[in-house]
Amino acid sequence: MLVLTRNAHESIVINDNIFVTVLPASEGAYYQMRLGFTAPSDIPIHRKEIWDIIQQEQELSKQFPNIPMEALKQLVYECRRGYKIDYPFLLERIKQFGTK
């Protein structure tokens, strides 16, 4: 892991086309920092917890190829507890979906 120190309005460049800029913290945000991202539109940028869900959906789509991706996303959404997926409940919902 590369660790860098940056001040507000300073940037980091990744791969010549992705810019990460440290933005000034908002008033009262004591331990929060804000980051701004500039990247080509074909490069997806996600928060880690959202990226984890996307990866889980893709893995489930490989395990259950007979379920359309949109339906699988809906089932995952229904089975989320915050950013965690309740897998026993999800598997039960997938079984129910398969019997429709």
N, C-alpha and C positions, 0 to 999 in steps of 0.2 A: 504494500500500500504506500503510495506517495502521499506525504503529508506536507502541505504548503501553508504558509501564513499569508493572508491577504487582508488588506484594509478595505473599507467601503469604497466602491467605484473601481476597484482593481479587478482584473480579469485573469482567467486561465484559458489557454487555447488547447483544444484536443483535436488531433488529426487534421489540422489546418482548416477545419470548417465548423467546429463546435466551440462556442465561447460561453464560459461560465463567469458571470459577474457577481461579485459580492455587493449586495445592496445595503443601504443604511438600515439598521434595525428600527422598527417602528417604536414609538413612545410606549413605554411600559412592557416591552418584550425583553425582559431581562436576560434570559438565556436562549433566545431564539436568534437565528440569523436568517436572512433572506438571500436567495440566490436567483439570478436571472439567467436564462438559457437562450442562446441564439444558435440555431442549427438548421440545416436544410429540412424541408417539410417531409422528406422521405425517411428521416431518422426519428423514430419514436423516442419520446422522453417521458418517463413515468417515475413516480415515487416508488421506492423499493417495495412497500407493502402492496401496491397495485400491481407492480411487475410480478410479484410472487403469485398473486391470484391469476394473472394471465397465464403464467407458466403452469399452474395447477389445472386450469381449464384446458390447455393444450395437451397436457399429459392425460387427462380424463378423456379427451376426444380420441386419443390413440387407444385407450382401454375400451371405450364404448363407441366404436365407429358407426354403429347403427343409429345413434342419437344425433340429430342435426345440431350443429354448433350453437345456433341461437337458443335452442331448447336447453342445451347443456349449460350455457351461460345463465339462463333463467333459473335452472335448478341450483347452480352454485350460488347465485345471488340469494335464493330462498334459504339456503343452508349456511349462510355466513353468520358468524357471531363476531361482529367487529370485522377484523381482517383475517380471522381464522375460520376455516371451514369445518363444520361439524360433520366429519366423514361418515359415522354410522347413519346419521339422518340423511345425508346425501345418497348413500348407497340404497337406503330404503326408498327414497324418492325415485332413484333411477330404476329400481325394480318396478315401482308403480308405473313409471313412464313406459316401461317395456311391455306392460300388460294392457295398455290403452289401444 
